[in-house]
Amino acid sequence: MPSPSVALLMASVVVVGGCAAPPSAPAPARSSAGLGQPISEADIAAWNIDIRTRDGKGLPPGRGTVADGKTVYGAKCANCHGPDAAGGPVYGTMVGGIGSFNTNTRLLTPGSMYPYAPILFDYVRRAMPMDHPLTMSADEVYAVSAYLLYLNGLVPADAVMDQESLPKVQMPNRDNFVIDDRPDTKAVRCMRDCR
């Protein structure tokens, strides 16, 4: 059996030897093509789903009725938002609250806070259902939007929502927003030789 000092010396050799760097390999040749590849307009179009909320520019083709919306809502939304959008185990109510922004007990619902109806379409399409966002068809999103607007008393029971009708829905809070005129909202982006 080796002495403790010999054992320590042998362990040190093993550790140092294991940490030694292997001989350096030549650097890989640089590609003249650069990184990535060009993207086509068709590829971009699939991700370019923004909607200008004031007038609905960018809303996709499609349509949905209140009745269809009730069916879609029951299948894809009620588990979190509750029956008739009155609140469920995950989210609070999506109905009511109109006029509550003038009180100390604000109730945040699409009917009480959105200034333009296309915001509802845009949000539902991007974020719902929470566990499967971006999976609803345009027709389903129009239908759910119609149903929620109906539940908030903003469209009749026979309403049909599409690219033309949705931006025309008069939202109760439309005129209660103010322009953000703080100086920093007018800042010009500058990357060098800035004032």
Secondary structure, DSSP 8 states (H G I E B T S, - for coil): ---HHHHHHHHHHHHHHHHS-----------TT-SS----HHHHHHH----BTTTTBT--S-EEEHHHHHHHHHHHTHHHH-GGGS--SSS---S--TTGGGSSS----HHHH-SSTHHHHHHHHHH-STTSTT-S-HHHHHHHHHHHHHHTTSS-TT-EEETTTGGG---TTGGG------GGGG----SSS--
